[in-house]
Amino acid sequence: MSDNNTAFKPSLRLIDATMLVAGSMIGSGIFIVSADITRNVGSAGWLIFVWLITGFMTLTAALSYGELSAMFPKAGGQYVYLKQAYNPLIGFLYGWSFFTVIQTATIAAVGVAFAKFTAYLLPQFSEDLVAVNLGFLKISPAQLLAILVIVLLTLINNRGVKSGKIVQTIFTLAKLLSLIGLIGFGFYAFNAKIWTANWQSAWDLHKLNKDGSIASYTSIAAVGAIAAAMVGSIFSSDSWNNVTFIAGEIKNPKRNIGLSLALGTMIVTLIYIITNIMYTGVLSLHDIALAEKDRVAVSVSQQIFGYAGTTIIALLIMVSTFGCNNGLIMAGARVYYSMAKDGLFFKKAGSLNKNAVPGFGLWIQCLFACAWCLSGKYGDLLDMISFVVVVFYMLTIAGIFILRKKMPDAERPYKAVGYPVLPIVYILMGLTFCILLITYKPNYTWPGLIITLAGIPVYYFLARNTTKIENADLVDVE
């Protein structure tokens, strides 16, 4: 039973918000994607450079979002920022993409990753087995387990924000400490010969094929290779903005959202870069690039701990992905709540249940994410999401310039760091990345763009059937 008069309860402290940022960012990517990055760039220097440039982009975006979060400390986050800076259509296209691709497909990808590593401990959950054969669709035990985890976390978050907060803080602290431990043991197992060999030609950019052969790039193709390599690192660094969606439940949001964005992204960026430096001191580039099923962290852990390494990493990734999905599930439903309040989503998503959370939004998100679990491979989802996400990040950061002209007298308790230089640099870098990705990896970038544009007729259909959008107060600044 829902109660339309129920209000969000501000119960998340700065530490909780920071754990949401860090926990939503760290899923399975850091343990896997370095293999594909290494195949694209072929050298240790460029491997670290890809993570550095991604970290710079993430930090720049997070510091820029601080200004917007302080201006609009309400549920919905990025959806609200885009609506205020541009118009309701742009806000809706983000919310539509968020529901159809960005959040739900990410939840699915992280859920499937959880299941894949569970299979290391319990082989009956292997993705190579068939649990259900429908003829046109074969469903693996891994997919079923991913669905089960998504449903379980939805149930937990449906019980109230405090339930979700406890799970988030415990699992995020556990994986941060575990990652730091892995880094420490990795440097203890440091191999000087491997390190020297890996860094001898640190800036020799080339392709490492899966058969172990090397291929050279032309100048233009080299730039495209770097963009292709960044797909993995951007996916691994994404979802830092989830804390903005849950602003209505954060204590002192005008201060704590911006701070949590800065702290969370800095912590994760530092851990990611140090982890990859550690990889190059334990495994040869060949072993990183050709790790079985791209599971670099498993290969590293086996070098450090021997046979037990597989179990250790499997447990670490299970903790990591479980906590990551909890943060994604918790935050996502708040966007649908804000859209529903504008008459642009299912009406029931705009009300809170007796536990003061958007229960209907949580369950409709759960349903769509479960459908994504059955849809395809981890890499397919990763490529599609990265392109669409960066497009909306660019639009949102450009919105800072628009809002400074459109609403010059609005209260800005926090201002974007490095304005206007850093926001402009991010937009230029993001634009370059998107153009190169369309050119060199079109198969899974165009589908994401098409899904986004498909929201245009949906928006006009919804707008025609409600007068809320015409009457919305677009200058409501809390």
N, C-alpha and C positions, 0 to 999 in steps of 0.2 A: 504494500500500500504506500502511495506517495503522498506527500504533503506539500502543496505549492507554496505554503507560507514558511516552510523550513528554509533557513539561510545557511550559507557556508560558514563553517566554524574555523576561525583563525587559530590553528593549533600547531603549526609547523614553525620551529625555530630556525635560526641561521644554520645550525649544524644539520638539521633535517633537510633544509633546502639544498645545502651543499652536497649532501649525500645523494639527493635526487639527481642533481646535475651529474656528479661523477658516476653514480650507479647506472644511470640511463645511457651514458656514453660507453662504459666498459661492458661489452657483451662477449662475443666470441672472436671478433675481428682481429684483435691484437695477437691472437694465438694462431691465426690462419693466413691473413692476407699478405704477410711479408713474402710468402712464396711467389704469389703472382706479381707483386711489385718487383721482386728480384728478377723474375723471368723477363719483365719488361725493360728494366734498366741495366741489369747485368753486372753491377758493381756496388761495393759497400758504400762508397761516397754518395752515389745517387740514391741508394736505398734510404740512407739517413736524411738526405736532402728532401726526398718526397715526404717523409714524416715531419721534417722541420717546416716545410712550406705549408703543409696541412695544419700543423699546430699554430703557425702564425695566422692563417686564415681563421681558424676557429677562435683563437683568442681575440683577434680584431673584431670579429662578428659579435662575440659575447660582450666585449667592452662597449660596443656600439648599442647593443640591445639594452644595456643598463639604463640609458636615457629613456627609451621607450617604456621600459617596465616601471620606471618611477613616475612617468606621466600617466600611465594607464594601469594602475595596480589592481586589475580585476581579472576574473576567470576568462580564459580564451586566448590570452597572450598574443601570439603572432597574428591570429585572425583579427583581433581587435586593432592592432597596429596598422595592418594593411587597409582595413575598412576606414580608419580615421585618416590615413595619409592619402589614400586614393579615392575609392568609392566602394559601395557595398558589393559590386560585381567582383572586384579584385579580391576582396576579403573572402567572398564565397568561393572563388576558384581555389584559393588556398585551402579553405575548409573542405571542399570537395576532394581535392587532391590528397589532403591529409587523411581523410576517411577512406578513400578508395585505394590509395597507393602508399603514401608516406608512412603513416603510423601503423596501419593494419598489416601491411606487407612486412614492415620491420619486425613487428611482434611475431609474425609467422616465421620469418627467417631466423630470429633469435630462438624461437621455440624449437624449430627443427634442429638447430645447432645443439641445443640442450639434449635432444633425443639422440643425436649422432654420437655424442660423447658418453651418454649413458650406456650406449651399446658396447663401449669398451669394458664396462663392468658387468653388464647384463646383455650378452650377445643376442638374446631373444628379441631385443629392440632394434636390431640391425636394419638399416635402410635398404639392405640388399634382399631382405625377406619380403614376402607378400602376405599380408594379414587378411586383406579383402580384395577379391578379384571381381570387378564389375564388368569385365570385358573391355569396355572403353576406358576404364580407369583402374589401375592397380594401386592399392593403398598399402604402404609399408607400416610395420609396427612403430617405426620412428615418427611417422606422420601422426599416428594415433596418439602416441605419447606426447607429442608437441601440442596437440589439441587438448589433451587432458590437463597439461600444465597451464595452458591459457585459461581454461575453464576454472581451474582451482584458484588461480590468482585473481580472476574476476570475482569469484565468490568472496575471497578475502577482502578485496577492495570495496565490495558492495556492503560490507559490514561497517564501513566508516573510514575516514581518513587516518585515524589513529592506528587502525589495524594495518593499513598499507604502509604507514610511516615506520612502524616497528619492523616489519619485514624488510623495508628498504634500508634502514640504518644498519641492521644486523648484517645483511648480506653484502652491503657495500663495504662496510668496515672489514668484513671477512675477506673479500676479494682484494681489497687494497693491501691488507697485510700479507696475504698469500702472494700477490704479485711482487711486493717488495722482497719477500722471502725468496721467491724464484730468482729475482735479479741478484740477490746476495749470493745464493748458491751458484748461480751461473758465473759470476765473476770469480768465485772460489775455484770453479772448474775451468777457468780461463786457460786457453791453449795458445801460447805465444806463436807457434809455427802457423797455426790456422789464422790467427789475427794478422800476422805479417803478410801471408799469402792473400788474404782478403783485401787488405788495404794497400797492396803494392801498386795496383793500377786502379786507385779509388775512383777516378773520374773518367774511366773508359766506358762510355755509354754504348751498350750493344744489347742484343736480344739473346737470352739463354733459352733455347728450345727444350721441350720436355725430353727429347732424346739425348740431351747433353751437348748438342752442337751449338755453335755460336753464329749469329747473323748480324751483319753491320746495318746501320741505319743511314739513310740520307739525312741531310740537315732538317728538312721539314718533317720527315717521319720520326726523327728523334724527339721533336717537341710533342708530337702526337703520342709517342710512347710514354712520355712523362705524364701526360694527361690521363692516359689509360691506366698507368700505375697508381695515380691518385684516386681512382675510383674506390679502391679498397681502403686506403687511409682515410678518405672522407667519410665513407660508410662507418668505419670504426670510430670516428670522432664525432659522429652525428648524435642528435637527440639531446644535446646540451641545453637546448632551448625549452625542454619540457617543463622546467620549473616555472616558466612564464605562464603556462596554461593553468596552473594551480594557484595563481597569485591571490585569489580570494580566500585561501586557507593558510596563508603565510602571515605570521606576526610581523608588524612593521614592514609591510611589503616595499614601500618606497626606498627603504634602506637595504633590506635583506635580499631582495631579488637580485639587484645589481651586484652585491657582494658575493652572493652564492654563485652567480655566473662566473665572476672573475676567479674565485677560489677553486671552484670545481673544474673549470677548463684548464687552469694552470697546473693543478695536481695531475690530471689525466695526461695532458700533453707531455709533461716532464717524465711521467712513468712510461709512456709509449716510446719516447725517444731513447731513454736509457735501456728499455727492454730490447730494442732493436740493436743498439750498440752491443749489448750482451750477446745477442744471437750471433753477431759476427766474430765474437771471441770464442765461441763454442763449436759452431758448425761452419764448414766451408760454404762458399756461395753456391756451389753445385748442390750441396745437401739441403740448403735453405730453399733453393728454387725447385728442387725435385722431391721435397718431402712428401711422403705418402699422403694422398688426398689433401695436400697443402697444409698438413698439420705440423707446422714448424715447431710449435711449443712442445709437442709430443717428442719429436726428435731431439730437441734440446734437453728435455727432462730425462730422456733415456740415457743421454750422454752423462748427465749429472748423477742420476740416481740408479742407473741400470734398469733392470726389469721393472722395478717398482715405479719408475718414472711415468709409465703410461697411466697407471692408476692415479698417481698424484695429480697429473695434468687433467685427467678426466674429471676428477673431483673438483679441481679448481674451476674448470670451465662450466661444470654443472652449477656451482655456486654463482659464478659470474653471470651466466645467462639467465638463471632464475631471478636473481636480483635485478638484472637489466630489464627483464620483461615486466617485473612488478612496477618499476618506475614508469615504463611506457604505458602500461594499462591504467595505472592510477591517473596519470596526467591527461591522457588522450580524451577521455570522456568529457572533460571540462570545455574542450573546443566545441563539441557537438551541443553542449548546454548553451553556450553563447550564441551559436548559430540558430538554435531552436528559439531562443528569445527574440531573434530578429525575424522569425517566421521562415527560416531557410533550412530547416531540418525537421525531422519527425517531432511533432509537438510535444510528445511525452518526454523527449530528451531534454526539454527545458524545465523540468521539475525535479526536485530532489526527493529522495526517499526518506524514510524515518530516521536514517543514519546520517542525514545531511550530505549525501553524495548523489550524483546523477546516475541512479541505478539503471534506468533504461538505456542511457548512453553507453554505460559499461557493457551491457549485454548485447547491444547491436554491434558494438566494436568487436566483442568476442566472436560473434557469429561471422563477421566478415573476415577477421583474422584467421579463424578456423578454415574458412573456405580457401584463403590464400595458402594455408599449409598443404593443401591438396593440389596446388597449382603448378609447381615446378621446382627448379633447382635454386639453391641458395644464391649462386652467382647471378642468375637471371634477375632475381629480386634486387640484389645489390646494385647492379648497373642501372636499373630503371629508377631506383629511389634516389641515387646520388645526383643525377642530372636535375630532376624536378626540385629536389631540396635546395640545391645551390641557386637555381633560378629564383625561388622565393626568398632565400636569404638576401640576394642582391636587391630585389624589389623592396624588402623591408628596410635594409640599410639605406637605400636611396630615399626611403620615406622620412628619414631623419631630416634631410635637406628640405623636403616638401613641408614637413610640419613646422620647421623653424620659420618658414615664411607664412604658412597658413595660420599658425597659432603662436605668434611671437610672444604673447604675454602669458602663455600657459606656464604653470609651475613646473620647473625642471630641477628637482632636488639633486639629480645626478646628471651630468652631461657626458656625452660620448668622448672617450679618451682619444686624443690625437685628431679631433675634428678640425678641419675637414679632410686632412691628409689620409689618415688611416682608413676611414670609410671609403674614400675614393680608390685607394689602393686595393681594398677588398673587392669592390665592384669590378675593377679592371681585371683582377686575377680571376674572379668568378666567371666573368664574361669570356675570357680566354679559355678557361677550362671547359665551359659548356660548348663553345664553338669547336674546339678540338675533339670533344667527346662525340658530338654529332658527326664529325668528319670521319673519325677513326673507329668508333664503336656504335654505329647507328642502330643496330638490331634491337637494343634494349633502351635506347634513349628516346627514339621516336614514339614507342608505345606509351611511355610516361607522359610525353608532351600531348599526345592525342587524347589520353585519358583526362588530362587537365582541361584541354579545350572543349572536350565533350561536356564539361560542366556549364558552358555558356547557355545552351538551350535549356538545361535543367534550371539554371538560375532564373531565366525569364519566365519559365513555366511556374516556378514557385512565387516569383514576384507578382505575377499576374493574379495569383490566387490569394494574395495577402496584401493588406495596406500597411503593414508594419514597416516595411523597408522604406516606403516613401516618407513615413513620419518619424523615422529613427532620428534621434538627436545625435548627430555626428560630432558634436563638440562637447560631449559629456565627459569632462575630465574630473576624476575623483581625486 
